[in-house]
Amino acid sequence: MSNETAKMSLGGKDYEFPVLKATTGPDVIDIRKLYAQTNNFTLDPGFTSTASCESNLTFIDGGEGVLLHGGYPIGQLAEHSSFMETSYLLLNGTLPSKNELKEFKTTITNHTMLHEQLAKFFSGFRRDAHPMAIMCGVVGALSAFYHDSTDINDPEHRRISSHRLIAKMPTIAAMAYKYSIGQPFVYPDNTLSYPGNFLRMTFGVPAEEYEVDPVIERAMDRIFILHADHEQNASTSTVRLAGSSGANPFACIAAGIACLWGPAHGGANEAALNMLREIGTVDRIPEYIARAKDKNDPFRLMGFGHRVYKNYDPRATVMQKTADEVLSKLGVTDPIFDVARELEQIALNDPYFVEKKLYPNVDFYSGIILSAIGFPTEMFTVLFALARTVGWVAQWNEMISDPGQKIGRPRQLYTGPAQRDYIPIDKR
Ligand code: ACO
């Protein structure tokens, strides 16, 4: 708290509102008493200037292209940490000691299996269902299976359901994939790492041994780290809003998955790869750049632009390097990688993109990597949801633990008709 205040004049009266200090980044004007004092609301569709909560988990400086978890830069975490360690950091606010990490990994590993009855739930879906539709349904259904951890006011219940969600997401994601291709589900192998186990459940079959490729395992882990949390984005805000009513964590995460599905958010990596495939060859890039700039054409360069980053998305830098590593390890020479690189160069030098500060985001290269590993495009957003689950549960926990937490209830600027009398149908 600082002594600084923001002064406002309205209807001939002066008001003062406290300014709350951020550790780093913009301070905020606390307008919680604005309505009570002035009888006015504020209007901010899309929350472009509104902080919806106080949080100490993740910080983004969009202008500088900085992303920190618990103060640690994402590039350092992607290089030196693991997804399990980053998850611990997000859930606890500090990096773990060796023992703490070991214990955390054991706990998560102990929760990887699903209730056997849940496996039957999958057969209710069409085989060609989008795996995100399956994820929404199955994750929501977890609340019908784990009653022993849905008391949100009990910190121990919150801890167990957080661990369950982080542990079971890879199992559910792999099952959604196996179901779509008609192969049997592969049970978790708890001797493997978090990403290694996921790769085996996804690409292994019961008839053969599956050997985890360490380069792919590391790439997968890095992709999970890059997607772990991103402060108050649309899906995280959805989870917080759903959770603010006291809904159980499984239902809240299902709500987050639904929000993430959209092409402006998590669905963008699928859309970016589809776009690169549609462009196909380098010579067709100018045509698509022209379309992206044409106001009468709804086409946008997918994987470009970000609400917060007005600079290179720091995750995109790591993603590009990982794409290089994976493609060379797998010996894949995918022409769309050339299209992506050339498109990036052209856009970065085009005045339209420069002026609007449109840079590649995390999704621009992730689709290329995931496709090279063997994931079909429909699975891309599922992988995002799997990794973001830790951010969602960390943010949800932070909100529920906050004594000042209130149900999320935005206001509106009403522009409809004022009160009028009902007109019987024969008089209209
Ligand atoms: N291609 C072409 N023009 C674009 C693009 C793009 N990808 N992104 C934004 N613009 C233009 C808009 O047309 C607008 O132009 P105008 O000011 O002349 O009207 C201007 O840039 C600002 O765009 P907004 O949509 O107002 O910016 P906003 O912050 O609301 O949107 C968003 C951000 C949704 C990410 C947008 O850049 C976009 O649609 N990008 C493509 C989809 C994408 O890659 N999403 C992934 C986001 S990252 C994530 O979720 C993990």
Residues whose N, C-alpha, C, O or C-beta is under 5 A from the ligand:
A	BS01	ACO	P263 A264 H265 G266 A268 A292 R300 L301 M302 G303 F304 G305 H306 R307 K356 N361
